Amino acid sequence: MNIKFLLLGAGIIGSMIFLVILGMDGDVDYYVDVTEFLAQPDLAEDDYRVNGKVVEGTIVRMNTGEDVTFEMSDGSSSMAVAYHGIIPDTFVDGADVVVKGRLTGEGTFEAHTLLAKCPSKYEAAEDAATTASGNEYTTP
């Protein structure tokens, strides 16, 4: 009876180790902000992820419906981005974005992946409270 439990436990542990090793295939994607990316020219040659915010008023959507250009910034530096693909609904002015691709010789980041995060509902609620009352919202 004890041998059955021992074999069952060894099988479960072996399966867990196998799944962990399978999940660690070395294809971990990190991202840097715009300033870090532009400061390291060797990153421009590889497929890399860059994080920033969409600069207000820079989004230009092409007639194809799958092409867009925009500027992204981290507050210190900015760069032009061109993307071809399905554009997320959350992609708007001021949205946090992560783009994956490479920098071209012309200085435009050609992205093949675009991830956009919508602004926080709490930020929107605070802005609405400020607008409604005409002054800053303070907690009691």
Steps between C-alpha positions, in 0.01 A plus 500: 500500500781746584672428168191617310504835682875533450469435125203737472690775684810448284284520186339825613834657592656382173211650302534832682876512431436419134245782469732751667785408266267517200386847606859625529584497130713816524254715304432742785403845373604799705442859401683827543372855490564731204802675654673169582430367151634806320808513725608148402547480121566124514137446609379659175630206294299236687132431541429691821213622721473868587259655753360853499190715459334609177569871452174700475399592145758285318285201401458476121283212381535395137204410276594130511370478857804298605772764474573772752786735578549687826756642740568330831679654796616415848499864610866556414539368145266420216514299179285446193324164469341334196277197556320266263244261645184490704478819705372445856185687608693637798752675272423870555688823575684472832468121525786293640640289217759228453623454143716215375713536190816672384634844415543577129786696348267800469444506876145362501421203722323239285277304734344164425333480843302776671363460853295785644372547853199718557527779756397407851131539583610665825690772313191566289278512809736746670504723189119495489481596869738790440301622201165471676605687811726753333784431742734224600353195665612455859434205722323567829 
